[in-house]
Structures are given as C-alpha cells and as structure tokens.
Amino acid sequence: MGQNDAVSEQRATVVTDIRESALSVDEALRAVASPRAGAVTIFVGTVREHDEGREGVTELGYSAHPEALALLGQIAGRVAAGTQVHGVYAVHRVGQLAVGDLAVVCAVSAEHRAEAFEGGRRLIEELKAQVPVWKRQEYAGGEHTWVGL
C-alpha cells in the first residue's frame, strides 16, 4: 500500500456528547483539528430571551431521551463519512441554562470550505430534526412552554 492509499483510508475524528456542563468552542476547535483540514465551520446555538413570538424567556431546561446520544453519534458518523471531512464535533447541553448560555456546539473540519459548510449545515439540521432533546422555556411571570415534544 502506497502512502496516498494510507491517507485516503484515514477516518475522520468524531466527538459527540450530551452533557450538563458548560460547552466550549475552543474544545470543538481542538477536537476537529487536522493538518489535512483547510477549513472549519462552527455552529453555536445560544439561549435567547425570546421564542415563538414571545419575549421574556428567562431560562431553559433541556432534557434528552436516553437514546439521544446514540442517534447523535449516528448523524455525526454519516457526516464524518463525507468526502474530505476530517473532524466532526457535536455536543448538546442538558439541564438548566440561562439566557446567553451555549446550548449546542457543532464543528466540522474538511479539506475545503465547501465540504466544511456542507457538513456543518447537515450536522446541525439533522441534529435538530432527529435527536430527541426537548426544552422547557421559562418566562418572566412564571409561565412555561415545552418545545420539541
């Protein structure tokens, strides 16, 4: 096997997690770093103070189905199998989060920007559509709503 054959068989690094501790963009960048990657895309989802046309969100409570991590791993694995992808990172937070906290961080490294952008978009869109993570939004005044059930 020649040197080029060995390089073509390298697999992308994949990191997935669902955790209660704070998320880190720096951790995501380190996880997807590769000397073969010329581009990295990052998506950061934060808790905002409004949703569904209502102002006054004060905090969110995220919870996840027991199979959520396995589903997240499957999605990340499919993205990692993409052409010229070298690293995939997808971590979602659960527990109580305040406005401004990071709720989800995704990163994809690839040979070129087109593959990095494509992989990053696919990763967050499939995560949001398929991974069973729900949020309970608390509003000023004591009301709440559930999203994603």
MIKE-251399 format. One line per 2 residues: their letters; for each residue x, y, z of N, C-alpha, C. Coordinates in nm, 4 decimals. Atoms other than C-alpha are relative to their C-alpha. Example, Ala and Ser with C-alpha at 12.3 -4.5 7.8 and 13.67 -1.06 7.14 Angstrom:
<nodes>
as> 0.0890/-0.1190/0.0000/1.2300/-0.4500/0.7800/0.0900/0.1200/0.0000  -0.0820/-0.1190/-0.0060/1.3670/-0.1060/0.7140/-0.0770/0.1090/0.0730
</nodes>
This chain:
<nodes>
mg> 0.0847/-0.1169/0.0000/0.0000/0.0000/0.0000/0.0895/0.1234/0.0000  -0.0785/-0.1227/0.0077/0.1448/0.3389/-0.1008/-0.0443/0.1004/0.1049
qn> 0.0304/-0.1024/-0.1001/0.1458/0.6485/0.1179/-0.1357/0.0649/-0.0273  0.1296/-0.0607/0.0322/-0.1527/0.8013/-0.0655/-0.1156/-0.0914/0.0377
da> 0.1043/0.0942/-0.0394/-0.3542/0.4843/-0.0028/-0.0261/0.0082/0.1498  0.0149/-0.0078/-0.1449/-0.2901/0.5117/0.3715/-0.0753/0.1269/0.0390
vs> 0.0675/-0.1255/-0.0310/-0.4012/0.8752/0.3760/-0.1482/-0.0088/-0.0341  0.1396/0.0056/0.0408/-0.7225/0.8004/0.1885/-0.0832/-0.0882/0.0932
eq> 0.0730/0.0878/-0.0908/-0.8146/0.5362/0.4471/-0.0151/0.0586/0.1408  0.0135/-0.0600/-0.1318/-0.7811/0.7696/0.7472/-0.1453/0.0380/0.0238
ra> 0.1377/-0.0334/-0.0347/-1.1086/0.8170/0.9256/-0.0034/0.1343/0.0715  0.0189/-0.1273/-0.0677/-1.2428/1.1467/1.0497/-0.0157/-0.0229/0.1498
tv> 0.0218/0.0006/-0.1440/-1.2320/1.2166/1.4208/-0.1452/0.0395/0.0269  0.1388/-0.0298/-0.0341/-1.5833/1.2126/1.5704/-0.0114/0.0113/0.1514
vt> 0.0252/-0.0220/-0.1421/-1.6736/1.3587/1.9098/-0.1454/0.0405/0.0155  0.1394/-0.0347/-0.0296/-2.0318/1.3591/2.0367/-0.0219/-0.0137/0.1503
di> 0.0331/0.0104/-0.1416/-2.1783/1.4154/2.3794/-0.1289/0.0767/0.0264  0.1116/-0.0736/-0.0569/-2.4838/1.5271/2.5703/0.0361/0.0138/0.1467
re> -0.0553/-0.0200/-0.1339/-2.3762/1.6861/2.8963/-0.0642/0.1170/0.0729  0.0523/-0.1080/-0.0834/-2.4772/1.9090/3.1846/0.0991/0.1138/0.0170
sa> -0.1009/-0.1045/-0.0209/-2.1506/2.1029/3.1985/0.0043/0.0970/-0.1176  -0.0087/-0.1062/0.1012/-2.0794/2.4226/3.0050/0.0739/-0.0483/-0.1251
ls> -0.0602/0.0358/0.1276/-1.9862/2.3911/2.6373/0.1103/0.0991/-0.0353  -0.1166/-0.0810/0.0345/-1.6714/2.5283/2.4754/0.0280/-0.0051/-0.1504
vd> -0.0383/-0.0088/0.1403/-1.5976/2.6490/2.1230/0.1458/-0.0429/-0.0159  -0.1410/0.0406/0.0067/-1.2251/2.6029/2.1945/0.0136/-0.1522/0.0013
ea> -0.0026/0.1467/-0.0027/-1.2896/2.2365/2.2808/-0.0379/-0.0565/-0.1361  0.0438/0.0457/0.1319/-1.4721/2.1928/1.9499/0.1110/0.0182/-0.1032
lr> -0.1097/-0.0252/0.0940/-1.1865/2.3510/1.7542/0.1137/-0.1001/0.0180  -0.1065/0.0987/-0.0268/-0.9296/2.1257/1.9237/-0.0414/-0.1393/-0.0484
av> 0.0466/0.1345/0.0352/-1.1435/1.8166/1.8592/0.0046/-0.0269/-0.1497  0.0054/0.0221/0.1450/-1.1696/1.8682/1.4835/0.1287/0.0409/-0.0712
as> -0.1255/-0.0439/0.0616/-0.8157/1.9982/1.4266/0.0657/-0.1149/-0.0758  -0.0692/0.0976/0.0829/-0.6319/1.8174/1.1493/0.0954/0.0743/-0.0916
pr> -0.0921/-0.0656/0.0926/-0.3233/1.9054/0.9490/-0.0465/-0.0090/-0.1457  0.0525/0.0146/0.1364/-0.5183/1.7970/0.6388/-0.1192/0.0925/-0.0260
ag> 0.1186/-0.0842/0.0152/-0.8086/2.0360/0.7015/0.0392/0.1440/-0.0310  -0.0213/-0.1395/0.0354/-0.8099/2.3734/0.5321/-0.1159/0.0888/0.0407
av> 0.1175/-0.0776/-0.0398/-1.1480/2.4798/0.6715/-0.0684/-0.0655/0.1192  0.0804/0.0460/-0.1137/-1.3510/2.4529/0.9901/-0.1230/0.0890/0.0071
ti> 0.1221/-0.0761/-0.0263/-1.7123/2.5557/1.0323/-0.0477/-0.0337/0.1396  0.0512/0.0172/-0.1357/-1.8662/2.6064/1.3733/-0.1402/0.0592/0.0059
fv> 0.1325/-0.0512/-0.0311/-2.2284/2.6421/1.4737/-0.0134/0.0020/0.1507  0.0222/-0.0136/-0.1431/-2.3089/2.7707/1.8209/-0.1438/0.0444/0.0203
gt> 0.1369/-0.0357/-0.0340/-2.6675/2.7688/1.9446/-0.0035/0.0518/0.1426  0.0053/-0.0612/-0.1319/-2.7353/3.0003/2.2384/-0.1449/0.0184/0.0459
vr> 0.1317/-0.0258/-0.0575/-3.0293/3.0567/2.4706/-0.0324/0.1476/-0.0219  0.0410/-0.1383/0.0249/-3.2153/3.3693/2.3598/-0.1161/0.0382/0.0913
eh> 0.1009/-0.0495/-0.0933/-3.4573/3.5860/2.5551/-0.1411/0.0054/-0.0590  0.1332/0.0067/0.0606/-3.7491/3.5294/2.3159/-0.0097/-0.1270/-0.0846
de> 0.0239/0.1150/0.0875/-3.9054/3.2441/2.1206/-0.1473/-0.0027/-0.0366  0.1372/0.0166/0.0473/-4.2169/3.1743/1.9164/-0.0823/0.1286/0.0147
gr> 0.0692/-0.1276/-0.0067/-4.3039/3.5453/1.9097/-0.0223/0.0542/0.1400  0.0174/-0.0452/-0.1385/-4.2886/3.5794/2.2881/0.1313/0.0479/0.0575
eg> -0.1151/-0.0543/-0.0714/-4.0467/3.7950/2.4818/0.0003/-0.0538/0.1427  -0.0044/0.0291/-0.1427/-3.9314/3.7296/2.8357/0.0448/-0.1386/0.0400
vt> -0.0572/0.1287/-0.0412/-3.7627/3.3875/2.8249/0.1083/0.0292/0.1024  -0.0998/-0.0234/-0.1050/-3.5609/3.3738/3.1465/0.1013/-0.1134/0.0109
el> -0.0908/0.1144/-0.0017/-3.4109/3.0251/3.1254/-0.0646/-0.1158/-0.0744  0.0463/0.1220/0.0651/-3.4383/2.6892/2.9524/0.0431/-0.1198/0.0813
gy> -0.0372/0.1286/-0.0560/-3.4416/2.3389/3.0899/0.0005/-0.1022/-0.1113  -0.0110/0.1011/0.1061/-3.3115/2.0887/2.8349/0.0016/-0.1392/0.0607
sa> -0.0062/0.1411/-0.0379/-3.3738/1.7165/2.8688/0.0114/-0.0829/-0.1277  -0.0245/0.0849/0.1167/-3.2815/1.4292/2.6390/-0.0504/-0.1412/0.0257
hp> 0.0403/0.1402/-0.0042/-3.4208/1.0858/2.5649/0.1261/-0.0852/0.0211  -0.1175/0.0859/-0.0209/-3.1875/0.8001/2.6743/0.0717/-0.0427/-0.1281
ea> -0.0625/0.0393/0.1260/-3.1233/0.7142/2.3070/0.0556/0.1180/-0.0792  -0.0422/-0.1198/0.0728/-3.0356/1.0721/2.2087/0.1477/-0.0039/-0.0380
la> -0.1435/0.0026/0.0301/-2.6587/1.0235/2.2311/0.0319/-0.0979/-0.1128  -0.0234/0.0971/0.1074/-2.6668/0.7138/2.0105/-0.0439/0.0566/-0.1351
ll> 0.0475/-0.0613/0.1245/-2.8725/0.8985/1.7481/0.0938/0.1111/-0.0455  -0.0958/-0.1056/0.0318/-2.6342/1.1938/1.7644/0.1268/-0.0603/-0.0595
gq> -0.1184/0.0680/0.0518/-2.3431/0.9554/1.7089/-0.0196/-0.0505/-0.1423  0.0291/0.0471/0.1357/-2.5119/0.8076/1.4009/0.0040/0.1146/-0.1001
ia> 0.0001/-0.1165/0.0881/-2.5669/1.1514/1.2497/0.1430/0.0486/-0.0225  -0.1386/-0.0462/0.0121/-2.2090/1.2591/1.3221/0.0824/-0.0964/-0.0847
gr> -0.0707/0.0997/0.0800/-2.0810/0.9349/1.1714/-0.0300/0.0134/-0.1476  0.0355/-0.0196/0.1414/-2.2722/0.9961/0.8490/0.0683/0.1246/-0.0561
va> -0.0684/-0.1220/0.0458/-2.1314/1.3487/0.8258/0.1496/-0.0267/-0.0153  -0.1434/0.0317/0.0048/-1.7806/1.2161/0.9004/0.0371/-0.0830/-0.1210
ag> -0.0260/0.0832/0.1174/-1.8117/0.9754/0.6082/0.0032/0.0819/-0.1283  0.0012/-0.0864/0.1175/-1.8417/1.2727/0.3746/0.1381/0.0177/-0.0608
tq> -0.1232/-0.0212/0.0741/-1.5803/1.3447/0.1131/0.0817/0.1117/0.0635  -0.0979/-0.0969/-0.0488/-1.2760/1.5252/0.2537/-0.0303/0.0547/0.1396
vh> 0.0279/-0.0421/-0.1374/-1.4199/1.5561/0.6080/0.1034/-0.0639/0.0921  -0.1041/0.0502/-0.0898/-1.1546/1.5222/0.8800/-0.0400/-0.0001/0.1469
gv> 0.0420/-0.0023/-0.1392/-1.3363/1.6017/1.2040/-0.1439/0.0456/0.0136  0.1391/-0.0357/-0.0282/-1.6902/1.6201/1.3400/-0.0167/0.0052/0.1507
ya> 0.0230/-0.0212/-0.1424/-1.7902/1.7540/1.6807/-0.1443/0.0468/0.0166  0.1378/-0.0397/-0.0275/-2.1481/1.7738/1.8116/-0.0302/-0.0281/0.1460
vh> 0.0279/0.0141/-0.1428/-2.2242/1.8376/2.1776/-0.1194/0.0884/0.0350  0.1205/-0.0717/-0.0434/-2.5619/1.9374/2.3226/-0.0023/0.0013/0.1521
rv> 0.0091/-0.0125/-0.1457/-2.6145/2.0613/2.6737/-0.1409/-0.0342/0.0473  0.1279/0.0231/-0.0672/-2.8919/1.9479/2.9080/0.0071/0.0647/0.1375
gq> 0.0064/-0.0654/-0.1301/-3.0060/2.0877/3.2405/-0.0511/0.1423/-0.0147  0.0485/-0.1377/-0.0026/-3.0894/2.4462/3.3327/0.1036/0.0937/-0.0618
la> -0.0862/-0.0965/0.0683/-2.9427/2.7159/3.1061/-0.0617/0.1387/0.0088  0.0431/-0.1391/-0.0048/-2.9617/3.0926/3.1346/0.0107/0.0628/-0.1384
vg> -0.0104/-0.0752/0.1249/-3.0067/3.3429/2.8535/0.1480/0.0294/-0.0254  -0.1393/-0.0208/0.0384/-2.6750/3.3637/2.6672/0.0866/-0.1244/0.0093
dl> -0.0784/0.1237/-0.0110/-2.5544/3.0144/2.7622/0.0035/-0.0732/-0.1343  -0.0116/0.0834/0.1190/-2.4313/2.7817/2.4872/-0.0829/-0.1262/0.0210
av> 0.0861/0.1176/-0.0086/-2.6893/2.5085/2.4225/0.0506/-0.1140/-0.0873  -0.0523/0.1012/0.0909/-2.5248/2.3261/2.1309/0.1190/0.0595/-0.0742
vc> -0.1170/-0.0395/0.0783/-2.1857/2.3420/1.9605/0.0293/-0.1115/-0.0987  -0.0336/0.0946/0.1063/-2.1125/2.1723/1.6279/0.1176/0.0560/-0.0791
av> -0.1126/-0.0408/0.0837/-1.7917/2.1826/1.4245/0.0313/-0.1108/-0.0991  -0.0423/0.0944/0.1036/-1.6762/2.0186/1.1036/0.1255/0.0556/-0.0647
sa> -0.1197/-0.0382/0.0740/-1.3276/2.0298/0.9573/0.0060/-0.0835/-0.1277  -0.0070/0.0665/0.1298/-1.2654/1.9430/0.5944/0.1132/0.0606/-0.0817
eh> -0.1058/-0.0482/0.0895/-1.0183/1.9868/0.3122/-0.0256/0.1438/-0.0437  0.0350/-0.1301/0.0570/-1.2039/2.2905/0.1739/-0.1280/0.0536/0.0632
ra> 0.1150/-0.0638/-0.0642/-1.4730/2.5363/0.2827/-0.1335/-0.0582/-0.0447  0.1287/0.0527/0.0469/-1.7491/2.3896/0.0649/-0.0395/-0.1249/0.0774
ea> 0.0285/0.1235/-0.0737/-1.7231/2.0495/0.2349/-0.0237/0.0288/0.1481  0.0195/-0.0357/-0.1408/-1.6917/2.2098/0.5798/-0.1371/0.0627/0.0214
fe> 0.1323/-0.0616/-0.0119/-2.0004/2.4278/0.5251/-0.1112/-0.1027/-0.0189  0.1018/0.1021/0.0265/-2.1996/2.1392/0.3789/-0.0139/-0.0952/0.1184
gg> 0.0043/0.0912/-0.1144/-2.1057/1.9053/0.6639/-0.0567/0.0663/0.1242  0.0503/-0.0717/-0.1174/-2.1742/2.1680/0.9299/-0.1494/0.0225/-0.0056
rr> 0.1446/-0.0211/0.0144/-2.5175/2.2525/0.7938/-0.0755/-0.1319/0.0171  0.0658/0.1296/-0.0115/-2.6101/1.8863/0.7596/-0.0020/-0.0469/0.1461
li> -0.0106/0.0438/-0.1393/-2.4898/1.8151/1.1143/-0.1039/0.0675/0.0885  0.0940/-0.0678/-0.0894/-2.6964/2.0825/1.2896/-0.1447/-0.0226/-0.0439
ee> 0.1377/0.0205/0.0449/-3.0051/2.0360/1.0713/-0.0505/-0.1391/0.0374  0.0422/0.1354/-0.0371/-3.0148/1.6591/1.1268/-0.0086/-0.0153/0.1518
lk> 0.0065/0.0032/-0.1468/-2.9393/1.7031/1.4976/-0.1343/0.0558/0.0461  0.1249/-0.0635/-0.0428/-3.2343/1.9423/1.5374/-0.1226/-0.0819/-0.0411
aq> 0.1160/0.0742/0.0500/-3.4670/1.7206/1.3317/-0.0143/-0.1386/0.0612  0.0055/0.1416/-0.0356/-3.3749/1.3765/1.4675/0.0381/-0.0350/0.1432
vp> -0.0462/0.0347/-0.1346/-3.2148/1.3913/1.8120/-0.1051/0.0457/0.1009  0.1068/-0.0349/-0.0938/-3.4795/1.3797/2.0874/0.0517/0.0746/0.1238
vw> -0.0348/-0.0922/-0.1090/-3.3793/1.6778/2.3012/-0.1125/0.1011/0.0059  0.1130/-0.0898/-0.0176/-3.6593/1.8890/2.4433/0.0385/0.1126/0.0927
kr> -0.0275/-0.1114/-0.0902/-3.6631/2.2266/2.6094/-0.1291/0.0523/0.0615  0.1080/-0.0650/-0.0741/-3.8863/2.3762/2.8711/0.0433/0.1447/0.0184
qe> -0.0323/-0.1419/-0.0070/-3.8850/2.7531/2.8342/-0.0749/0.0640/0.1150  0.0586/-0.0733/-0.1120/-3.9434/2.9563/3.1466/-0.0090/0.1478/-0.0382
ya> 0.0212/-0.1407/0.0315/-4.0882/3.3056/3.1065/-0.0107/0.0809/0.1278  0.0218/-0.0922/-0.1114/-4.0854/3.6068/3.3343/-0.1493/-0.0051/0.0328
gg> 0.1400/0.0121/-0.0392/-4.4084/3.5808/3.5307/-0.0389/-0.1423/0.0340  0.0245/0.1356/-0.0446/-4.3800/3.2061/3.5889/-0.0582/-0.0964/-0.1019
eh> 0.0527/0.0916/0.1008/-4.5294/3.0639/3.2688/0.1138/-0.0807/-0.0625  -0.0986/0.0801/0.0730/-4.3545/2.7915/3.0689/-0.0651/-0.0661/-0.1206
tw> 0.0438/0.0779/0.1147/-4.3817/2.6100/2.7374/0.1026/-0.1081/-0.0282  -0.0895/0.1063/0.0444/-4.2325/2.2866/2.6059/0.0188/0.0123/-0.1502
vg> -0.0316/-0.0051/0.1431/-4.0616/2.2842/2.2663/0.0650/-0.1325/-0.0383  -0.0601/0.1225/0.0510/-3.9830/1.9716/2.0673/-0.0681/-0.1282/0.0433
l> 0.0710/0.1223/-0.0406/-4.2283/1.7304/2.2281/-0.0928/-0.0464/-0.1085
</nodes>
